[in-house]
Amino acid sequence: HIAATFFATHNSTILKQVEKIGFHEIGIHPNFNFLLNGQGGNYQKVIDDLITLYPTAVGIRSHSLAHSCPMLIYCLEKGFKYDSNIYIPFAKNIKAFDYFGLTRIPYNWEDDGQWVAGKSFDDCGLDLTAELNIFSFHPIHIYLNTPDQAMYESVKHFYQVPEELLKNRNTSIPGTRDLFLFLLDYCTKNNIHTSTLKQYNNFLRENPINLMNEPQKYIH
């Protein structure tokens, strides 16, 4: 009963089953990195292809958090309600803000940010009693119980061979999976309210005083 938003990268039978349950949310997770690397294509097609797979998605977070003003406006035109492409590591009192009708929702924790900061996974480094925390986990790091980049780099060539990944799962020091399970347990034991980002966006739009700036209906 812990609500979550899943950002989908591809056609996934499992995610479509999750979506039918109705408790969680499916957003899209477009990959623009090949465009940035000069390999051609355009961002509209990347977004459109994922919309075809997940037509009910109203939220977006890109690989590597890549985004631009034209991309955000295009998302608005396509009916998206929010994006979550701003990562503020270990920030307190994160606040969403209005962007011409699109809600921009920052987040303040990510698994790979934990190891970039040189922090152990025995503590997330956030005040869990704060009004709002938004966590970003990568499934691969939960599966591997990744503790640092070196471990991930050593086994990532098994990316699509789950049995090999499992053989190499970290069991020696605290890792991503350990912290993930701790947080689930903490939320349950302390009756912490959880929501999808879609639900949070709906709350903000119904209570605009919670947005950093007054929302405007520039684009319909």
Residue, then its C-alpha position, 0 to 999 in steps of 0.5 A: h500500500i505504498a503508492a509509487t510513480f513508475f516512469a516507463t522507458h519501453n513497452s512493458t507488460i508488467l507496468k501495464q498490469v500495474e497500471k490496471i490495478g489503479f493504485h500506482e501511476i505510470g509516467i513516461h521516461p524518454n531517452f534523449n541522450f542519443l539526440l544529445n550525442g548527435q545521432g539524429g532524430n527529434y525529441q517530439k518523436v521520442i515523446d510521441d512513441l511513449i505516448t502511444l504505449y502509455p496514452t494515459a500518462v500525465g507525467i514525465r521524467s527524462h533519462s539524465l533529466a534532459h529537458s528544454c523549454p521547447m520540450l516542456i511546452y511540447c509536453l503541455e501541448k500533448g496534455f501532460k500535467y507535470d514534469s519531474n526533471i529537477y533533482i536537488p540533492f538532499a534538499k529541505n522544503i522542496k517546492a513545486f512551481d508552475y510553468f505556464g500551466l505545467t507543474r514542475i515537481p523537484y525531487n530530493w533523493e536519488d540512489d545514484g546521488q547517494w553514492v556520488a555524495g559518498k554517503s552510505f546507504d544505511d541512512c538516506g540523509l533526509d528528515l523523514t518527518a519533513e512535510l515532503n520528500i520525493f525519492s527516485f529509485h532505479p529498479i536495477h539498483i534495487y535488484l542489485n542492491t547497488p552500494d556504489q558506482a564501481m560495483y554497478e559498472s562491474v556488473k552492468h554488462f549483465y543488464q538483461v540477464p537477471e540470473e547473472l545480476l542476482k548472482n552478483r547482488n551486493t550482500s556485504i554492505p548496505g545498498t540501494r535495496d536495503l534502504f528501499l526496504f527500510l523506507l517501505d517499512y518506515c512508511t508502514k510503521n509510522n503511517i506515512h502518507t504516500s502518493t503518486l506524483k499525479q495525485y500530488n500534482n492534483f492536490l497542488r492544482e486544487n490548492p494553488i497556495n502550495l505552489m511557489n508561484e501563482p499558476q496561470k492558464y497560458i496554454h490550454 
